[in-house]
Amino acid sequence: MRTAFQENLIQLENELFSMAEMVNVAINRSITSLKKKDVQEAKKIKANDIHINNKRFEIEEQCIQLIATQQPVATQLRELIAVLNIITDLERMGDHAGGIAKIVIKLNGQKPVKPLIDIPRMAEISTDMINRSLKAYADRDVVSAREISDLDDNIDELYHQVVRELISIMIEDPRTITRCTYLMWVAHNLERIADRVTNICERIIFLVTGELVENISKE
């Protein structure tokens, strides 16, 4: 039989999964607006970031209410702390998606200085990492959490490749410096999203094993 706490935790997790989907949509829309040079869409994405923030605060408030009213035992408290940490990372990912939208607005329809191949690939890997990390959380799957973190190395490689290419373009044509810098910021936002997923994977490991780990992709 499920306890009242378990019922509430299931509800919290459903809200968390909903928030993760909102973040994925924001990332994908921001990259699409970049590829299409769609400033109006970027403005909508930037404005919609408030919905992700509000979802985070709603879940946080529910966690606080559970702690205050049900006095969870140690294992239950660990569950709630995991939720609180994960929604914080998801909210930051939403900020990074909003950051990409801001860059699209700054570019204001200007032609990209290089074909947009690596940056959309970074977004694809990042959103896949988010989906897989939330599944690992739902399944309490430590093995998957460690495997997902390994993908952060792929993101880092793509990020450094983008930066190298953009630096070469700037050296060859200094008139491109502003546009190249903007694309570097886009890549940096995606690299930080992947780092946030790694944080979630670390939290999954702590939730299941009680072991606090850092930089698990480097183990």
N, C-alpha and C positions, 0 to 999 in steps of 0.2 A: 504494500500500500504506500502511495506517495504521501509524504508529509507536506504540510503547508509550505515549508521552506522549499522543498523540491519543486512544488508547483510554481512558486514565485521565481525560482531560478530558471525554470524552463521558459517562463514568460520573458525574463530578462535576456536570456540567450536569443530568443526569437527577435527581440528588439535590437540586439547587437548584430545579428545577421542582417537585419533590415538596414542598419546603419552602414554595414560593410558594402551592401549593394549600392547604396547612395554614393559612397565614395568611389566605387568602381565606375559608376555611371559618370561621375564628375571627371574622373581621369580620362575616360574614353572621349567624352564630349570636348574636353579641353584640347586633346590631341587632334581631334577632327577639326575643331575650329582653327587650329594652327595650320593644318594641311590645306584647309579651304580658305584661309585668310579671312575668316568670318568674324569680324569685330563684334557684330550684334549678338551673335551666339556667345562669344566670350564674355560680353557684359552680363548676359543672363546667367552664365555659370558662376561668375564672380558674385552676383547678387544672391544666387541660390545657396552659397556657402553657409548662410545663416541657418538653413534647415538642418544641415549636418551638425552645426554647433548646438542647435536646440535639441536634436536627438541625443547628443552626448549628455547634455544637462538633464534631460528627462531620465535617462538610464541611471545617471549618477544619483539623482534624487531618490529613485526607487531603491538603489543599493543602500543609501543612508537610512531610509525608512526601515528596510529589513534589519539592518544592524541595530537600530534603535528599538524596534518592536519585538524582534524574535531572538535577540541575544545568541547569535550563531556560535556553535562550538568551533574549535580550531580548524577542522577540515572545511566546514561551511564558510568560515571567514576567509579561508584561502580562495574559495570559489568566487566570493564577492570581490576580493582584491584583484583577482585575475580579470574579472569583468571591468573593473574600474581602470586597470592598466591598459587593457585592450581598447576600450573606447577612447582613451586619451590618445593612443597611437593612431586610431582611425580618424579622429578629429584633426590631428596634425596632417595626415595624408590628404584630407579634404582641403586643408590650407595650402598644401603644395599644388593640388589641382587648381585651386583658385589663383595661385601664383603663376601658373602657366597661362591661365586665362588673362591675367593682367599683362603678361608679356605680349600676347596676341593683340591686345588693345594698343600697347605701345608700338608694336610693329605697324599697326594701322594699314594693313593690306600690302605692305612692301614684299617684294619677291624674296624668297629664301636665298641665302648665299650658297647653299648646298642642297642636293636632293634629300628629302626627309625620309630616310631609310632606317638609320640606326635609332633615331629618337622614337619613332613609332614602335620599333622592336623593343626598346626599353619599356615602353608603356605596356606592351603586350605581355612581357615577362612579369612586370610588376603586378598587373591585375591578376594574372594567373597565380602569382605567389599569394596574393590576398585571398583568393578563393580557396587555394589549397591549405593555407594556414587556418582559415576558419573551419574547414573540414577537419583538420588535425585537432583543432580545439574541441569540436563537437565530439570527435571520436576519442579524445584524450590520447592521441597517438604521438608518442615521443619520437619514434623512429621517423615518421613523416615530418615532424617539426624540424628535426636535424637535417633531413634531406632538402627541405624547402629553403633552409638557410643557405645551403650550398649554392643556390641560384643567385644569391647576392653577388658572388664572384663574377657571374656572367654580366650582371648589370654594371659592375665596376669596370670590367673590360670594355664594354660598349661606351661607358661614360668617358673613359680615358681616350678611347679612339675618337670620339666626337670632339673632345677638347683639342687633341693633336691636329685633327683636320682643320678645325676652326682657327687655331693659331697660325697654321700654314697659310690659310686664306687671308688672314689679317696682315701677315708679313708681305704677301704678294700684292695685296691691294688695301692700303690703310683706310680707304673710304668705306670699307665693309666693317670696320671695327665695332660700331654700335650694333649692327644687325648680328654680327658674330657673337658679341657679348650676350645679347638677348637669347640666342640659341643655347649658349653655355648655361644660362640660368635655367632654361627649360630642362636640359639634361641633368642639371644639378637637382632640380626638384624631383625628377624621376628617380635619381640615385638615392635621395633621401627617403622617398616612399619605400623603396626596397629595404633600406635600413630599418624603417619602422616595422616592416613585416618581420624582420629578424628579431626585433624586440618582442613581438607577439609570440614567436616560436620559443624564445627564451622563457616567456611567461608560461607557456604550455608545459615546458619541461619542469618548471618550478611547481606548477599546479599538480602534476602527476607524481613527481618524485620528491619534491621538497628541496631539490638541488638548485641553488642560484648559480647560473652560468652567464658568461658574457662572451661575445665574439665567437659564438658556436660555429659559425661558418669558417672560422680560422683553425678549428681544432683538428 
